[in-house]
Amino acid sequence: MNMRISNLFLASLVAFWSPVLAEEPHADHHEHEEAEAFNPSNFIIHHIADAHEIHLWGHTHIPLPVILYSEEHGLDVFMSSAFEGHGETRLAERPSGVTYALSHGHISVHDPSHDHGHDHDHGDHDHTGPHLYDLSITKSIFGMLLMMALMLVLFSGMARSYTKRPGQAPTGLTNAVEPLVLFIRDEVAVPNIGAHKADKFLPFLMTVFFFIFFANLLGLVPFIGGFNVTGTLGITMVMAAMVFAITAFNGNKHYWGHLFWPPGVPLFVMPIIIPIEIVGMFLKPIVLMIRLTANISAGHIIILSFVSLVLIFGQGGEALAAGYGIGIFSTAFMIFMYCLELLVAFLQAFVFTLLAAIYFGEATHEAHH
């Protein structure tokens, strides 16, 4: 039984990564008949970067909505499957007459006068056209909305369960999630903020913890496009900005006084200490953002690097023995990294929530603390 489970898990790993290894994203198959050297950098960056579609396997993608607005052309909404062509730049001709170019994840208005032979295959597109406001639902945004919907359904169900069974032990999924809820309340919020003030910040701390935790787990699930929600800088930046705003708006006189006039510090040291304290106030959310983004992206990069070793040593089928040999090594470390990433998924959610609670506690503690 254990051997069957191991084989199933191994098959899932191979099936998850092998489809995207079979081809370079948007590669031009008509220009190069001979196999090119495998470029692990392009493969890894393509996987962890945001995209306007969800890649499943081979040439199978799930298109996502593209929402564009410019003063010249107005609002335009269509699916990303409208972009056609090969190479790094793909074009979408709209009924309104405007043509959009999708290159390296960025959309612009295409200017035919800038086409010179096959220059568009190298990502050249118009940077001087009308400014576009891109409000598209990208892969990371779709994953974020999916996690928000999951949390809404999950916690609404938990609330109904407690209402229908007052005073009784929880059952089912509620019983599995309740220990995490109690852990965040009793081991994170209360010790760092205080029993009387923790309830004010608990909704935010719970939301942030479960959102990061579930989003991290989503990125480890095979067959659904390799999401990297918490490895997207824009999403982590917003969460860090929310922590900064909540800390600033809830800061009391003791917090601001300690920031701009630290007590017990000699007067001649104040010109040095005060700028450091002010810079530190802004560095805290930046550290939150970078730590979460870097750690989650690093896990994906390491796993993809082990996968890339198979093709690098295999040399496109010319050295199968070396490919199979390094494949055994890579698969073993992939399994190890997958298990480690399950732990990291929880740890990064915990660390982000813990540091946010510490910042809230520093902002609300009274002088005698």
N, C-alpha and C positions, 0 to 999 in steps of 0.2 A: 504493500500500500504506500509506504514512504517513497519507494522507488518510482511509483507512478506519479505521485505528487511532484517529485523532483523533476521528472521528465516533462510533466505538463508545464512547470514553471520555466524550465529551460526553453521549451518550445515557444512559450509566450514571449520570452526575451528576444529570441532569434526572430520570431515573426514581427515583433514590434520594431526592431531596428533594421532588419534586412531590406524591407521594401525601399526605404529612402537611400540605402546604400547602392541599390541597383542602378541609380541614375543621379546625375548632378541636377539640382533644381534648375528648371528652365534652360537646360543645355540645348545647344543647337545640333540636332542629330543629322541635319542635312549637309553641314559643312565639313564635318569630321567623321569619316567612316572608321578610321583607326582609333583604337581605344586610347584615351588620354590618361596621363598619370593622375591618380586619385589625389585630390586636394582636400585634406582633412579640415583645413581652416574654413574653406567655403561651406563644407558640409556641416560643421559644428555651428558656425555663425548662423547659417540658414535655419537650423533647428531651434536655437534658443531665441532667435529674433522674432519680433511680432510679424504678423502677416495678415493679408486680406482674405485668406482662405484657410480651411483646416485640412491638412494633408492626412489621408488615411493610409493608402498603400498604392504603389505603382503610380499610375496617372490619375488615380481617384482622389478627388478633392471635394470638400463641401464649401460652396461659395458663400460668402458673407455679404451683407448689405454695404454698399458704398454710398455715402451721403456727402455730397459736395455742394458748396455754396460760393459763388463769386458775384461781385456787383455787376459784372458784365453779362454773365450767363444765368444768374439766378440760382435757384435750388435744383439739384439734379440727384435723383435717387435711382440706383440700379444695383444689380448683383455683380460681384467681382468676376463671375464667369463671362461677363461681356468683354473682358480683356482677352485679346487673342494674339497669337504670334509666338515666336520662339525668341530665345536670347534673354538678356537681362531686362530689356524693355518690351512691354506688351501694350497694345493700343486698344482703345474702346471707342468706336464711332457711335455717337448718339444721334437720335432722330432730329435733335435741334441743330445739328450741323457741327457741333463742337467735338473734337477728338481729344480724349484724355490719354496720357501715357503713365503707365505704372512701371517704375524703375527702382529697384533696391528698396521696395516697400513704400516709396513716396509717389504721390500722384500729382501730376501737373498737366496744364493744358498743352497739347502737342502742337508744335509749329512745323509744318512740312518743309519750310524753307531752311530748317536746321538739319535736314537729312542729307547726308553725303554718303552715298553708297550704302554700307552696312553700319554706319556709325551708331545707329540706334541700338545695335546689338551690344554695344559696349556701354550702354547706360546713358548716352547723351540725350538730354531732353531739354525742353525750353525752360529756362529759369527767368525769362524776362516777360512772360505772359501775365495775365491777370492773377492776382493773389487768390488762392483757393483756401477756404476754410474746410478742412477735412474732418468731418464728424462721423466717419465710418465706424461700423461695428467690426473691429479687428478681432483676431484670435484671442488676444489677452482680454479685451473688453467682453467678448462673448463668455470667456471662462469666468470673469468676474461676475457678470450677470447670472451665470449658471450657479455659482456659489451662493450668491445672495438669495436666489430663488430657493435653493436647497435649504439654506438656513431658515428662511421664512417658513417653509413647510415643516421643517424639523421642529423648530421651537414653538410654532403654533400648535403642532400636535402634542408637544410636551405640556403646554399650558392647558389644553383641553383635558389631557390625561389627569393632571393634578386637580382640575375642577370637578371631574366626574368621580374621582376616587380620593376625596379629601381624607387625610390622615392615614392612608394606606400606602404600603410599599409600592414603588413604581415597578412597572413590568415592561418587557420588550425593549425597544430602542431607548425609551426614557430611562430605563435602568442602566443602560450602557453609557449614556451621556451624562447622567447626574453626577458621577464621581468627578468628571472634569469640571463641571460647573462649581461644585463644592471646593475643588482644589484651587481654582482661580479666586474664589471668594475668600477662603480661609487661609490660604498659603501665599497669595500674591497681594490681593487688595487690602485686606484688613491689617496685616503686619506693616505694610508700607504707607498706607494712607491713614489708618485709624478706624476703629470700629464705628465711630459716630459719623464719619465722613465718607466711608468706603461706598455706601449705597448710592451716593451721587454719581460716582464714576464707574460703577459696576456695569451698567448697560454698554458703555463704550468699550471697556476692557473685555467683556465677554464677546462682543461683536468682533473686535480685532483679533482675539485669540482664535476663535473658531473659523473666521474667514481665512486667516493665514494658514491654519492647520489644514483645513479642507482643500484650500487652493494648492498647498504643497503636495497633498496626497493625489490631487487630480493630475499633477504633472508626472506622477509615477505610474499612472494607470495605462497599460498598453492599449493599442488599437483605437485611440481617440484623439490622435493628432499631436501629441507631445506638447501640452500646454506648459507655459512658463510664466504664469500670472504674477507670482511674487518675485520673479526675476526680471520683471518689466519695470524700468526705472520710474516711469510716469505714475504707476499705481502705488509703489512704495513711497514715492515723493508726496503723494496726496495724504497717505496715512501718517507719515512723519509730520506733515504740515498741520494735520488735525491735532496731533499730540502737542505740538508747539502752541497752537491757538488755545487749546483747553488749558494748558499750563499757564499761559500768559493771562487769560481772562479770569482764572481762579486764583491768581497769585495775591496773597494778602500783603499788608504793610511790612511785615517782618521779611517776607520773601524779597520784595523790591528794595527794602532798606538794606538788606544783606548784600544785594546785588550791586547797588550803586554807592553804598558806603559801608563796607564790611566792618563789623564791630571788632575792636581789639587790635586793629592794624595800625601801626605807626603812621603818622600823617605823611611823612616823606615817602612811604611805600605806596600810598594810595594811587598816584599816577600810573603805577605799574599794575597794581592789583585790579583796579576798576576796569580797564580795557580788557584784561584777561577774563574777568567775570562776564562781561558783556559778550565777548566773542564766544565764550563757553556756552552761553545761553542759546546761541544759534548753532553751535557745533553739535549739541545734543541731538536734535532731530536729524541733522545731516548724517551723524553716525548711525542712527537708527535705520535710515534709508539705505545707506551703503552696506551695512552689515547684512541686512536681510537680502538685498538684491545680489550681493556678491556670493553669499553662501549658497543660495538656491541655484544661481547660475553655475557656480563652480561644480556642484554635484552633477548637473546635466553634462557639463563639459568633460568631466572625468570619465563618466560612463561612455559618452560618445568617443572619447579618445581611445578607450580600450577597444571599442567596436572598429574604429578606423585602423587599428593595428593589423587587423585581419587582412584588409585589402592592401595595406602598404607592404606587408611582408609577402602577400600572395602575388603582388605585381600583376594584377588583372588576369590571373589564371596561369601565368607562366611559371610560378613557383608554388604549386599546390601544397607540397610537403611543408614548406615554411608557413604557408597560410593556415593549414590545419594545425600545425604545431603551436603557432602563436594564438590560434583560435581557442584551443583548450585553456591556455593561460588567460586570455582575455575574458572568456566566459566565466571562469572561476572568480576573477576580480569584479566582473560585472555583477554577479550574484552577491558578492560581498558588499559592493557599493550600493546595490539596491536595498539590502538590509540596513546598511548604515544610513541611507537616505530616508528610510522610514523613521529612524530615530531623529535625524536632523529635521524632518518635517515637524515633529512635535517640539524639539528644542528651540528652533527659530521662532515658532509661535509663542513659546513660553518666554524666551528672552525678550522679545519685542514687548510683550504684555508686562513683564516684570519691570523693565526699564521705564515704560510709560507710567506704571503705578508709582515708581520711585520719584519720577519727576512731579507727578501730581501731589505726592506726599510732601516733597520739598516746598511746593508752592503754597500749601495749605497749613503746614505745621505752624503752631504758635511759637512765640519767642522762647518760652520756657523749655521747649523741646530741643 
